């Protein structure tokens, strides 16, 4: 057989390759062994590689590894975070065990601070970090729920149990009355829009909790002053997960959950209500129905939700560490029709170039949220709707649902709406698209390696739109035959930060100097529109209202960290902010801070101590500001408001004699000198650790003074302005202390048991509200309540906490029962009026605590987290409206009442009765937030797959004497709050 030259060449090549592979195979051999820590316990996840390559793998749960070596591969390299890397020549060995040695330098924990990071032992401010291993577990949609109860001084209250519900986050109490009290939140170096996004209940929902690596909370001014005008309420820095060098890793996390209602408002059942109606109204009791409907159970039901997240991390071409993740959440609420559907994506790239002199950190996050909002008014209607009526009776209104009708067959406008109909025939939806991203370039100069330049360019963009449509046959829209509103919004935030950092160890004087100088520019732009009509568009409810506005913030800042003899620490920070929101005369604000620390552990008398492993004293002072004053972007300019048609003036007549009108403009009140609120904070603290940090903790005491507090002040009559204007004329203070403690109770190869506890005490008091004291000035009324027009139950007053309840003092009989309409005449004028109201308690807890414990035994793990609040008070608006007997029959309709009406015997719900301190109730509680039990499977697919199955219960139990449904009420007024469910979850984690 004749062969061509080409065929011969191909045949020879194939034979050579076969022979080479056989030789290689003959020379390959396996090496196995076990890797243990300094105590001899197995270390899972240790990288065992052929030195100089990426060939290899990681140890399994028992610390075991197995690797195949080819000809020429002679050395193994073993590495693990916190331990020294070991290289060993294999030689003729087939079994090689490793005992890892602790790397003290690696174990120096690094914490994130503003515009950089620092070793924890060198931190001088009050800073706490919570990482992914310590997060709360379970059915968690919003990132702040990962942190709840974990950090002393941080109080998080969700606004309710709705899907994607927002939260009120307070760090060391509120620092303002009229401006924002929310902390600044920075995600991967980008301060996010703190004013919220239309159509989105919680701006943090744009970040998938599965992508978060750490929360770092900056609490005192010495830590926060680097953020200047936005840091009076503290700073929360969120760092997301990144890729790392090594083999590709794929992780899947998924769960399904079932949320169930956690109790209900105690109202009368059908038969009990019917008996009461016949007792109160014997002459018309035949009008009472015959059904027995539990309206709360009709609108609040169990709900199934699911969450999925997939991430891929590794290194491309051995040069580009990356992490990519996608997530999908579908959360159904227990209030019928409420739903959140969320899609998230996250990309992180962290390459290094030029011998690691240039580090690049690229982060891109994208999110789409589709909401359907249930009308919370249905909650109150379910409490008060007549339980003897059926859900449906064929009524011509409300699409066959039972509806109260007058003699003409039309809906009674003042009657309670059928809650089932309200939910089913209201379609309130929104779509929100948001993207947050940034690129950081960190360059250590080749010719001057002590100097590093960092450029951070970022953005936060969102686009949202939505509509609220109520059907034309819904009683709630009578007589307009339906309702339709729409909105759209676009928000853009753009950021540029540039810093230079010089770090130098000066051995001759035993010092280390770290100096950072920076510039920051941020642009905020918002535009959108609102419009509303009746169902067919013939009646304009809200005129088409477009808006467009923007503002700028420009800053110069610097920080000096100085260390002497590795134990005496000094931090000096200064930031100069300029905002376009204020006039040129008040535009710039200077915010300095300093802190001292003494690392006592490093003194000679403690350096060798086996008992004391950490001991550091801290002292700090600083100023921070507040420019998010909720007054728009031009509060210092004289602006005019277009009048309504009732204020039009005739300017002529048409040819047919009809009048021609022109709209007038009214000047708004303004203060040309409006400026920053400024908060001065004093902080003293101690960090401690004993027995090789088996027991660790901290204790901090602080005082915070807010000056130039924004408050509304009356405008003189006849000025043709609004009757009040916002001005810098108040002072406010917060005093408190924080205690944090963690213990590794048991720590060995079989059982690990950790316990954590934190406690916070905070007292808030207003010290000034007017330019001159006026004894007759009650303060600023706030805290609107249901049951009347313009009723407020709270007040800001000098000498009292903000949002203090302003009430009448109820009189009780000898048995302790409140006497209707009888109150203490506190001003002694012989009559009971609103002049007898006084300040009584406030919604903020004096003391709040968090506790957690987790155990790991063999392949099982367990955790429990909870919180306690002492002396938080709540106004029970549910009972003050529904706890009176005359509600049983009103406006020709029948209404249910809460059981409180039978206990008090109150007949009428007058305004004075609603002001009774009887309804201000102590809502101290202990809440078990979440319980988790998990199991880790071993040797799945010969160790190629990590599999963990777990179950959680969220909102497990609440212990309280509060008479309402839930003692945890944002703002302290309990009315139509979306109930928090108890949620059971089954989840799985898969790693490849």
C-alpha positions, 0 to 999 in steps of 0.5 A: 500500500502506497502512502503519501509523504503527508500521510506518513507524517501524520501516522508518525506523529500519532504514533509518537503521541501515543508512545509519549502518553504511555510513557507519561502515564507510566511515570504518573503517580499519586500522592495523598495525605491529610492536612491538620491545623496547629491543634491537630484538627482536620482543615477542610478547603486547604489548597494543595497544588503542584508548585508553580502550576494551578494543578491540584485541588482542596482538602475535603471535610476531613482534611484529606487530599489526593493529587496525581504527579507527572514526570518533573513535578516534584514539589507540593505547595500547601496554602490556607488563609491565616496559615503559612504556605508550606512547600515540600519536595515529594521524593519517593513518598506516596503519603505526605501529611501536613500540619499548618503553622499559624501566620501571625501577620496574616491573622491581623484582621483587616477592617474596611474604613472610609476610602481604605482599610486598616488592621483591626488592632490599629483602628482608633474609631468605633467600628464593627464588622459582620462577615458572611459566616455570622449573618442571620439565616433564613428567608431573607430578601433584604440585606439589612435583615442579615445584620439585624441584632448583630451590632451594638448601637444599631437598631433596625426596625422593618416597616412590616412584613410585606415582600421587600419591605423597607427598614428604619436603621438607626445608629446611636439614635436619630440626630435630626428632627426634620432631615434624614436620620438614615445612615450613609450606605456605601456599596463597594465604594459607591455611596448609594442614593439615600432618598429612595427610588420610586416604586421600590420599598427598600433601596437596599433590595438592589443588592442580592444578600447572597452576594454580600461578604461583609458589613462594616458599621462606622459609628463614632465621628472619628470613623465617620468624619471622612464622609463629612456632610453625610455621616451624622447618622453613621455609615454602613459599608457593604463589601460584596464577594470577589473572585480569587485565584484557584480552580473554578468554583460553582455555587448554587443556593436555593430555597423554598419557604412558606410564610404563615400569619402570626396571630391576628387582631382580637375582634369579635366572631360572627355569633359574638358580634351578633349577640352584642349588636342585639344587646346594643340595638334591639330595635334594629338588630334584625339588620344583622347578617347571618354569616360568620366571616373571619375577614382577617383570614380572608385577606391574610393567608399562607404564602409560598416563596422561592429564591435561587442564586448561582455564582461562578468564581475563579481565575481566567487565564491565571491572570483575571480573578472573577466572580459572576452571579445571577439571582432570582427571587419570587416572594409572595406576601401573606396579604393577598395580591402582594408580591415581589419578583426580583432578578439580580446580576453581579460581576466582579473582576479583580486583576493585577498588573505590572508585578502587582503594582496596579490593582483593578477592582471592577464591580457591576450590579444590575437589578430588575424588581417587579412589585405588586403592592397590596393596599394596606387599607384592607388590613384595617377594613378586615378588622372592622368589617361586619363579621355577619356578612358574606364575602359575596352576595351578588351586589352590583358593586364590587363585582358581586362582593358584599357592599353597603348600599343606600336606599338608591342602590348606590354605595355608601361612601363613608362605609367600610370597603369590602377588603377582599374586593379592595385587594382583588380589584386594585392593581398597584404595580411598579417596575424598577431597573437599577444598576450600581457599578464602579471601577477602582484603579489602585496604583503603587508607584514603581519609582516611589512604592511608598506612595499609592494613587487610587481612582474610583469612578462609579455610578448609581442609575435607576429607572422606574415606572408604575401604575395604580388602577382601581376598577370602575365598579369598586365602591372605593372609587364611587362616584368617579367610576374607577381610578388610574394613576401613573408615575415614572422616575429616572435617577442618576448619581455619578461619582469620582474619587481620587486619593493619594496615600503615603505609608512609611515605616520609620524604624529610627523613631519606631514610627509608622506614618499613613497619610491620605489626601483626597478629592470627591465629586458627586452629581445627583440628578432626578426627573419624572412625572405623576398623573392621575384620572378617574377610570375613563380619563374624563376627570383629572385627579392629579394634573400631569406633573413633570419635574427635573432637578439636580445637585452637586457635592464637592469635597476635599479630605485628608487623614493621618494615621500615626503609630508610635512604638506599635502601640500608641495610635493617633488618627486625624481626619478633616473633610471640607464639603461644598453642596449646591443645595445651600447658598454660596455664603453657607455652602461649605462645611468643615468637618474635623475629627481626631482619635487616640488609642493605646494598645496596652497589650503590646506594653512589656507588662502584658506582651507575654501574658497568656491571659490577656490577648487584646487590650486597647483604649480608644478616645475620639471626637469629631464633627459630622454634617447633614445635608439631606434635609428633605427640602429639595435641591433649592431650599435657599432660593425664593420659589413660587407655587402655582395656585389651584383654581380656587385662587384664580383671578379674573383678568378679562372677558371673552367675546361671549362675555365669559370671564378669563381667569389667570392662575396666581402664584404664592411665594413659599417660605424660605431661609436664605441662610439655611445650612448644615446640621452639625453633630459633634460626637465624643466617644471613649471605648475599650477593646478586650480579649482573653485566653488567645481571644477566646473571649472578646468584646468592647465597651463604648460610651458616647455623647452626640450633640446636634446643633443648627438643628432644622426646625419649622418656625412660625412666619409673621402674619401678613408676610404672604408666605406659608405660615411656617419655614424651616430654619437652623434653630435647634439642638438635640443630644444623644447619650449612651453606651454599648457593650459587645461580647463574643465567646468561643465556649467550646472549640475542638475537632468535634464540637464548636460552640460560639455565643454572642451578645450585645447591649445598647443604652441610648437616651435622646433629648431635645435641648433647643427648638426656638431662637428664644424660649417661649413657655407656651410653645408646645413644640412641633406636632407629629405622629398623625393618627387615624380616627379624625382629621389632623390628629397628632399624638406625638410632639417634639418638645424641649427637654424631652425625647423626640417623638414623645407621646402627647396625651391626656392622663387617663383616670381609672376606677378602684378596679383599675378600669379606665373611666371613659372621658375622665382625665386629670386636669393637669393645668388646674383650670377646672376643665378638660381640654387639649391644654391638659395634654402632657409628654408621656414616654416615646417610641424608642427603646431605652435598652436594646439587645441582640444575642446569638449562638451557633454550634457545629457538631460533626456534620451538623450545624445549628444557630439561633438569633434574637433581640430584646427591646426594653421600654419602647412604647406604642400608641395602639391606634387599632384599639383607639379607633375600633375599641369603642361600642358606637362603631358597631352601628355607624352611618347606617352600616355595621362594623366590628370592634376589637375586644378592647371595647368590651374590656373598657366599655368605652362607648364613643371615640371622641378626640379627647378619648383618642388622646388618652395615655391608656392607648400608649402601651409598653411594648417591651419584647423578646423576639426569636428572629431565626433558628437554623439547623443544617447538615453537611454531606461528606464525600458527595461524588468522591468529594467533588461536590459540597452539599449542605441541606438546612432548614430555618424558621424566621420570626419564630416567637415573640414574648410581650405584654403589648395588647396589639398584634406586634410590639415592633412598630416603626414610628410607634403608631400601630395602625394598618401595619402589614403583619410580620409572618412566621416563615419556614424554609428548606434550603440547599447549598451546592458547591462544585 
